Amino acid sequence: MTDASRLKATVYVAGLDHAVNDKILVEAFLPFGEIVGVTLPKPELPSAKETHRGFGYVEFEIPGDAKEAIDNMDQSELFGRVIKVAQAKPLKDANEGLGSKTAVWEQEGYLAKHAVSEEDRIPEATGGQDLEDVPEDPMQGLEGLDVAGPQPP
């Protein structure tokens, strides 16, 4: 199974009580189709008393089963808590996006996405003026204007 089809067959389950384990998730989602696997990410700190971080992933054999699970289980109650069930999103690379330790402009895809060609950097002449006629200083040519507002006729 390709990564794209695996992602379509995987649902994200949030709002889980800490008493929920792999077996309970399998039993809760089994009515919607064959389950390939369940993942409950562990807390970042090993000293934490929680067994998981309050969310998990359920991977189905068929992507249609995942859609059925989302339609039926989203906003339902499990162990006294309302859970959110949605389509799983791809994991972000730890070195990309916000929260990364690498500057955004040094990330791999940034230059390709935001590169500006040299011809785009040259401003177009507007109103039939040549580039040589356009003043460098924006205040140039305003010497005779000593009063704000429209000029009297």
C-alpha positions in Angstrom: 0.0 0.0 0.0 1.4 3.4 -0.9 1.8 6.2 1.6 -1.0 8.2 0.0 -3.5 5.4 0.2 -2.4 4.5 3.7 -3.0 8.2 4.7 -6.5 8.1 3.2 -7.2 4.9 5.2 -6.0 6.5 8.5 -8.1 8.5 10.9 -7.0 10.9 13.6 -8.8 10.5 16.9 -8.4 13.3 19.5 -9.8 13.9 23.0 -9.1 10.5 24.3 -9.2 9.7 28.0 -6.0 8.4 29.4 -7.7 5.1 30.3 -8.1 4.4 26.6 -5.6 1.9 25.1 -5.0 0.2 21.8 -7.4 -2.6 22.5 -10.3 -0.2 23.4 -9.7 1.8 20.2 -9.7 -1.3 18.1 -13.0 -2.4 19.7 -14.6 1.1 19.2 -13.6 1.3 15.5 -13.9 -2.4 14.4 -17.6 -2.0 13.4 -16.5 0.2 10.4 -14.1 -2.2 8.8 -10.9 -4.3 9.1 -8.2 -2.4 11.2 -4.6 -2.6 10.1 -3.1 -0.9 13.1 -3.6 1.5 16.0 -1.0 4.1 17.2 -1.2 6.0 20.5 1.8 8.4 20.7 3.6 8.4 24.0 4.2 11.6 26.0 7.3 13.5 25.2 8.5 13.4 28.8 9.2 9.9 30.0 8.4 10.8 33.6 4.8 11.7 32.7 2.1 9.6 34.3 -0.1 9.5 31.2 0.1 6.4 28.9 -0.5 8.5 25.8 -0.8 12.1 24.6 -4.6 12.1 24.3 -4.9 11.3 20.6 -4.2 8.4 18.3 -4.4 7.0 14.8 -6.5 4.1 13.5 -5.5 2.7 10.1 -8.1 0.8 8.2 -7.6 -1.7 5.4 -9.9 0.2 3.0 -10.1 4.0 2.7 -13.9 3.9 2.5 -14.0 2.4 6.0 -12.0 5.3 7.3 -14.6 7.7 5.9 -17.4 5.7 7.5 -15.6 5.8 10.8 -15.2 9.6 10.5 -18.9 10.1 9.6 -20.1 7.9 12.5 -17.6 8.5 15.3 -16.8 12.3 15.1 -18.3 14.1 18.1 -19.3 10.8 19.7 -18.5 9.9 23.3 -15.8 7.4 24.5 -15.1 6.9 28.2 -17.1 10.0 29.1 -15.3 12.3 26.7 -16.4 13.7 23.3 -13.8 12.6 20.7 -13.0 14.2 17.4 -12.4 11.9 14.5 -10.9 13.3 11.3 -8.8 12.3 8.3 -5.2 12.0 9.2 -2.8 14.5 7.8 0.8 13.8 6.6 3.5 14.3 9.2 5.6 17.4 8.7 9.3 17.2 8.6 10.8 18.5 11.8 13.1 20.8 9.9 10.3 22.6 8.0 7.6 25.1 8.8 7.0 26.9 12.1 8.6 25.4 15.1 11.6 24.3 13.2 15.1 25.1 14.4 16.1 26.1 10.8 15.3 29.6 9.5 12.4 29.6 7.1 14.5 31.1 4.3 17.1 28.4 4.7 14.6 25.5 4.3 14.7 23.5 1.2 11.5 24.5 -0.6 11.5 28.1 0.4 13.7 29.5 -2.4 11.9 27.5 -5.1 8.6 28.8 -3.9 9.5 32.4 -3.3 12.3 33.0 -5.9 11.9 36.2 -7.9 13.5 36.5 -11.4 15.6 39.5 -12.3 13.1 40.7 -14.9 10.4 40.8 -12.3 12.6 43.0 -10.1 12.7 45.8 -12.8 9.6 48.0 -12.4 7.6 48.5 -15.5 7.4 52.1 -16.8 3.8 53.4 -16.3 2.1 56.0 -18.3 4.5 56.0 -21.2 7.4 57.2 -19.1 10.9 55.7 -19.6 12.8 54.4 -16.6 15.2 57.3 -16.9 12.4 59.9 -16.5 11.2 58.4 -13.3 12.7 60.3 -10.3 14.7 58.4 -7.8 13.5 60.5 -4.8 9.7 60.3 -4.2 9.8 63.9 -2.9 11.4 65.2 -6.1 9.0 67.4 -8.2 7.0 68.6 -5.1 8.9 71.9 -4.6 6.0 74.1 -5.8 3.4 72.5 -3.6 3.4 74.4 -0.4 -0.3 74.0 0.4 -2.0 70.7 0.9 -5.2 69.9 -1.0 -6.5 70.8 -4.5 -5.0 73.8 -6.2 -7.2 76.8 -7.0 -7.8 77.4 -10.7 
